[in-house]
Structure formats: C-alpha cells, structure tokens
Amino acid sequence: MTESWNPADQAVLTLPSGRLIRGRGLRNPLPEGLEPEFAVHLLGRTPPPVRWDSRWLRWPDFRLPADPDEARGVLEEVWRRAPHERVEVACGGGMGRTGTALACLAVLDGVPAREAVAFVRSGYHPRAVETPWQRRYVRRFTGRRAG
C-alpha cells in the first residue's frame, strides 16, 4: 500500500469517504515531502513535464473546462484513483480551477452540489472557486456517473 497524503496538511482536502486529494498552485514551489503519484493539471496551455503520471485538462484561467465531458471523465478518474494513490489537482494559482475541480470531486463523493463550494472553502481554502460561472458549474455538476 502506498503512503498517503497527510490529512492535516493545509492543501489536502479530505472528502466524506476519506479520500485525500491535494490541491496545488503550479506557480508555487513543489511542497516538501511526498510527491503525487497521479496529477491533473488544469491549464490553458500544455503543462511542463513531471516525474509522475499526469493528465492535462485544458481549462483556461478564470474559465471553465474546454471540454466538459472530458473534464467529467478526468475528475471521475481522480476520484477512483484517490483511495489507492496520492492524487493532486493543480492549476496556476491553486484557487479557482483547482477549487472548482475539488468541489466537483466532493459532489462525486456525495456532497450535495449546492453545498460543495462551502465544503471546499472550509476544508481546502476560503477563496476556492473564484468566479460566478465556476460556482454555477459546481451547482450543475452531478455525482450520478461515478461508481
């Protein structure tokens, strides 16, 4: 079994199921300690290479994912891998896109969509999910396809 994230770390969100997911801003230095085993980079352009398994989800700053169906599939993959791997979701600053993705993961984990932004702001960062359209995206996100 792989060593997990420390749930007490500031950037680690604990979902109701116990899944641990680290959020991060790619403009910040890589935190000391364990590296991710799988990461999703939410960026408008191709991210730099990393030493671990990663996916790029095209998601311009302050906007929504370029392909919502692909976004759902990638987020479901994060949710499925989180019990067994150290997974990280990261954008440039670690707030808007990362917070939005974390809120969608909370919905997949059973948090009602109308409560997911507050859940992430409480458990990850108080300014997570920055724009009105990001909040609306989370409210309209459903958890019915993950399993």
Residue frames as qw, qx, qy, qz and C-alpha x, y, z in Angstrom:
[[0.000, 0.889, 0.458, 0.000, 0.00, 0.00, 0.00],
 [0.398, 0.518, -0.010, 0.757, 1.25, 3.44, -0.89],
 [0.269, -0.364, -0.449, 0.771, 1.90, 6.08, 1.75],
 [0.088, 0.797, 0.560, 0.208, -0.94, 8.59, 1.71],
 [0.084, 0.632, -0.050, 0.769, -1.09, 12.37, 1.97],
 [0.209, -0.197, -0.661, 0.693, -1.16, 13.77, 5.49],
 [0.078, -0.722, -0.630, -0.276, -4.78, 14.86, 6.03],
 [0.347, -0.779, -0.248, 0.460, -3.55, 17.62, 8.37],
 [0.396, -0.064, 0.312, 0.861, -1.60, 19.31, 5.57],
 [0.197, 0.506, 0.181, -0.820, -3.16, 22.61, 4.58],
 [0.358, 0.368, -0.472, -0.717, -3.56, 21.79, 0.88],
 [0.133, -0.045, -0.981, -0.130, -5.08, 18.33, 1.39],
 [0.596, -0.121, -0.013, -0.793, -8.86, 18.02, 1.15],
 [0.130, 0.014, 0.976, -0.174, -10.48, 15.07, 2.92],
 [0.482, -0.147, -0.478, -0.720, -13.66, 14.00, 1.18],
 [0.714, -0.316, 0.243, -0.576, -16.51, 12.43, 3.19],
 [0.969, 0.093, -0.214, -0.080, -15.45, 8.94, 2.01],
 [0.722, -0.573, 0.263, 0.284, -11.97, 9.52, 3.44],
 [0.727, 0.462, 0.175, 0.477, -10.35, 10.05, 0.04],
 [0.351, -0.733, 0.059, 0.579, -7.48, 12.54, 0.26],
 [0.590, 0.622, 0.280, 0.432, -6.75, 14.89, -2.64],
 [0.412, -0.495, -0.019, 0.765, -4.09, 17.57, -2.66],
 [0.362, 0.893, 0.245, 0.108, -4.71, 20.87, -4.38],
 [0.585, -0.388, 0.157, 0.695, -1.82, 23.00, -5.54],
 [0.317, 0.917, -0.023, -0.240, -0.84, 26.10, -7.43],
 [0.882, 0.237, 0.119, 0.390, 1.75, 25.26, -10.07],
 [0.263, 0.828, -0.151, 0.472, 3.29, 28.73, -9.80],
 [0.534, -0.733, 0.354, -0.230, 4.31, 27.81, -6.25],
 [0.141, 0.498, -0.855, 0.028, 7.25, 25.51, -5.44],
 [0.735, -0.123, -0.644, -0.171, 6.55, 21.81, -5.11],
 [0.614, -0.675, 0.203, -0.355, 5.79, 21.16, -1.43],
 [0.033, 0.495, -0.850, 0.177, 8.38, 19.23, 0.54],
 [0.605, -0.073, 0.699, -0.376, 7.69, 15.60, 1.26],
 [0.568, 0.216, 0.788, 0.101, 5.77, 13.09, -0.78],
 [0.142, 0.227, -0.478, -0.837, 5.25, 13.61, -4.48],
 [0.757, 0.230, 0.160, -0.591, 1.97, 12.83, -6.22],
 [0.487, -0.040, 0.841, 0.230, 1.58, 9.51, -7.97],
 [0.253, 0.540, 0.671, 0.441, -1.03, 10.99, -10.28],
 [0.045, -0.485, -0.187, 0.853, -1.78, 14.65, -11.03],
 [0.341, 0.701, 0.563, 0.275, -4.25, 16.56, -13.15],
 [0.262, -0.263, 0.043, 0.928, -3.08, 19.94, -14.45],
 [0.228, 0.792, 0.563, -0.062, -5.91, 22.37, -15.15],
 [0.254, -0.517, 0.214, 0.788, -4.28, 24.83, -17.54],
 [0.539, 0.736, 0.098, -0.397, -5.00, 26.72, -20.73],
 [0.518, 0.681, -0.506, -0.107, -1.75, 25.50, -22.28],
 [0.888, 0.069, -0.439, 0.120, 0.37, 22.35, -22.14],
 [0.573, -0.795, 0.193, -0.047, 1.97, 21.95, -18.69],
 [0.161, 0.680, -0.714, 0.042, 5.65, 21.25, -18.15],
 [0.770, 0.018, -0.636, -0.051, 6.61, 17.58, -17.76],
 [0.538, -0.608, 0.415, -0.412, 6.63, 16.00, -14.30],
 [0.065, 0.387, -0.918, 0.066, 8.17, 12.83, -12.85],
 [0.363, 0.154, 0.843, -0.365, 4.82, 11.19, -12.06],
 [0.157, 0.436, 0.812, 0.356, 1.78, 10.11, -14.05],
 [0.091, 0.452, 0.242, -0.854, -0.23, 13.17, -15.08],
 [0.311, 0.597, 0.675, 0.302, -3.03, 14.37, -17.30],
 [0.050, -0.131, 0.044, 0.989, -3.61, 17.77, -18.81],
 [0.155, 0.687, 0.709, -0.035, -7.15, 19.08, -18.81],
 [0.211, 0.311, 0.213, 0.902, -7.47, 22.19, -20.97],
 [0.278, -0.791, -0.532, 0.114, -9.01, 24.74, -18.63],
 [0.314, 0.552, -0.034, 0.772, -8.14, 28.43, -19.21],
 [0.239, -0.124, -0.532, 0.803, -7.64, 30.68, -16.18],
 [0.264, 0.217, 0.333, -0.879, -10.88, 32.07, -14.64],
 [0.573, 0.145, -0.431, -0.682, -12.94, 29.98, -17.05],
 [0.863, -0.071, 0.379, -0.327, -14.48, 26.52, -17.31],
 [0.573, -0.181, 0.733, 0.320, -13.08, 23.34, -18.86],
 [0.234, 0.372, -0.512, -0.738, -12.81, 23.48, -22.64],
 [0.545, -0.031, -0.744, -0.386, -14.47, 20.04, -22.89],
 [0.565, -0.390, 0.358, -0.633, -16.96, 19.36, -20.06],
 [0.973, -0.004, -0.123, -0.196, -17.30, 15.67, -20.97],
 [0.682, 0.356, -0.486, 0.413, -13.54, 15.19, -20.84],
 [0.118, -0.519, 0.468, -0.706, -13.46, 17.10, -17.53],
 [0.820, -0.286, 0.146, -0.473, -16.04, 14.76, -16.03],
 [0.950, 0.148, -0.266, 0.067, -14.06, 11.72, -17.16],
 [0.443, 0.462, -0.501, 0.583, -10.79, 13.07, -15.75],
 [0.355, -0.472, 0.402, -0.700, -12.42, 14.01, -12.43],
 [0.937, -0.159, -0.005, -0.312, -14.00, 10.57, -12.17],
 [0.810, 0.287, -0.412, 0.304, -10.54, 9.08, -12.75],
 [0.070, 0.510, -0.503, 0.694, -9.12, 11.23, -9.93],
 [0.672, -0.358, 0.232, -0.605, -11.96, 10.11, -7.64],
 [0.980, 0.016, -0.167, -0.106, -11.40, 6.41, -8.48],
 [0.693, 0.367, -0.435, 0.442, -7.62, 6.60, -8.00],
 [0.167, -0.708, 0.309, -0.613, -7.66, 8.62, -4.75],
 [0.841, -0.473, 0.125, -0.232, -8.23, 5.68, -2.36],
 [0.959, -0.044, 0.117, 0.255, -5.08, 3.93, -3.61],
 [0.625, 0.312, 0.058, 0.713, -2.75, 6.69, -4.86],
 [0.206, -0.586, -0.174, 0.764, -1.57, 10.16, -3.91],
 [0.348, 0.615, 0.528, 0.471, -3.53, 12.33, -6.32],
 [0.189, -0.465, -0.103, 0.859, -3.15, 16.04, -6.88],
 [0.326, 0.781, 0.478, 0.236, -5.25, 18.59, -8.74],
 [0.398, -0.492, 0.030, 0.774, -3.38, 21.73, -9.75],
 [0.398, 0.838, 0.283, 0.245, -3.81, 24.95, -11.71],
 [0.410, 0.606, -0.179, 0.657, -1.69, 28.08, -11.88],
 [0.145, -0.552, 0.355, -0.740, -2.66, 29.61, -8.55],
 [0.249, -0.066, -0.926, 0.275, -4.42, 26.68, -6.87],
 [0.223, 0.207, 0.486, -0.819, -7.69, 28.54, -6.16],
 [0.561, 0.310, -0.032, -0.767, -10.23, 28.91, -8.95],
 [0.701, 0.263, -0.565, -0.348, -9.84, 25.95, -11.26],
 [0.304, 0.146, -0.890, 0.308, -8.39, 23.72, -8.55],
 [0.286, 0.066, 0.597, -0.746, -11.16, 24.71, -6.13],
 [0.686, 0.230, -0.133, -0.677, -13.80, 24.10, -8.79],
 [0.622, 0.222, -0.740, -0.125, -12.38, 20.65, -9.56],
 [0.111, 0.076, -0.848, 0.513, -12.20, 19.81, -5.84],
 [0.488, 0.121, 0.349, -0.791, -15.82, 20.89, -5.40],
 [0.744, 0.234, -0.396, -0.486, -16.84, 18.62, -8.31],
 [0.448, 0.181, -0.858, 0.176, -14.91, 15.78, -6.66],
 [0.201, -0.008, 0.672, -0.713, -16.84, 16.47, -3.46],
 [0.691, 0.184, -0.014, -0.699, -20.08, 16.12, -5.46],
 [0.674, 0.241, -0.676, -0.177, -18.85, 12.80, -6.87],
 [0.269, 0.121, -0.841, 0.454, -18.18, 11.77, -3.26],
 [0.281, -0.539, -0.794, 0.024, -21.74, 12.52, -2.16],
 [0.096, -0.391, -0.287, 0.869, -21.68, 16.17, -1.06],
 [0.359, 0.764, 0.531, -0.072, -24.81, 17.90, -2.42],
 [0.509, 0.436, 0.235, 0.704, -23.83, 20.18, -5.31],
 [0.125, -0.877, -0.165, -0.434, -25.35, 23.24, -3.59],
 [0.635, -0.763, 0.114, 0.034, -23.04, 22.62, -0.57],
 [0.901, 0.127, 0.034, 0.413, -19.84, 21.62, -2.41],
 [0.331, 0.703, -0.138, 0.614, -18.27, 25.09, -2.72],
 [0.465, -0.751, 0.225, -0.412, -18.73, 25.75, 1.01],
 [0.961, -0.245, 0.095, 0.088, -17.31, 22.28, 1.75],
 [0.766, 0.338, -0.034, 0.546, -14.15, 23.02, -0.28],
 [0.052, 0.777, -0.154, 0.609, -13.79, 26.52, 1.14],
 [0.681, -0.651, 0.190, -0.278, -13.98, 25.07, 4.63],
 [0.932, -0.234, 0.247, 0.127, -11.66, 22.11, 4.03],
 [0.760, 0.298, 0.174, 0.551, -9.21, 23.44, 1.42],
 [0.302, -0.022, -0.018, 0.953, -9.07, 27.24, 1.08],
 [0.139, 0.616, 0.525, -0.571, -11.56, 30.03, 1.90],
 [0.272, 0.620, -0.188, -0.711, -11.15, 31.63, -1.55],
 [0.279, -0.013, 0.897, 0.343, -11.50, 28.42, -3.59],
 [0.252, 0.598, 0.721, 0.244, -13.86, 28.60, -6.60],
 [0.253, -0.269, -0.043, 0.928, -13.34, 32.19, -7.72],
 [0.166, 0.021, -0.349, -0.922, -15.94, 33.14, -10.31],
 [0.630, 0.140, 0.319, -0.694, -19.74, 33.08, -10.52],
 [0.777, 0.328, -0.377, -0.383, -19.59, 30.71, -13.52],
 [0.332, 0.280, -0.874, 0.218, -17.29, 28.34, -11.64],
 [0.320, -0.003, 0.690, -0.649, -19.80, 28.27, -8.76],
 [0.731, 0.281, 0.019, -0.621, -22.63, 27.64, -11.25],
 [0.575, 0.373, -0.711, -0.154, -20.60, 24.84, -12.88],
 [0.064, 0.143, -0.900, 0.407, -20.32, 23.11, -9.49],
 [0.505, 0.140, 0.459, -0.717, -24.03, 23.59, -8.70],
 [0.766, 0.367, -0.160, -0.503, -24.91, 21.93, -12.02],
 [0.297, 0.401, -0.867, -0.003, -22.37, 19.11, -11.63],
 [0.869, -0.247, 0.005, -0.430, -23.96, 15.80, -10.73],
 [0.262, -0.526, 0.802, -0.107, -22.48, 12.80, -8.99],
 [0.873, 0.098, 0.277, -0.390, -24.53, 10.10, -10.62],
 [0.799, 0.500, -0.324, -0.082, -21.88, 8.66, -13.02],
 [0.116, 0.573, -0.762, 0.278, -19.00, 7.85, -10.65],
 [0.893, -0.232, -0.221, -0.317, -19.02, 4.46, -9.06]]
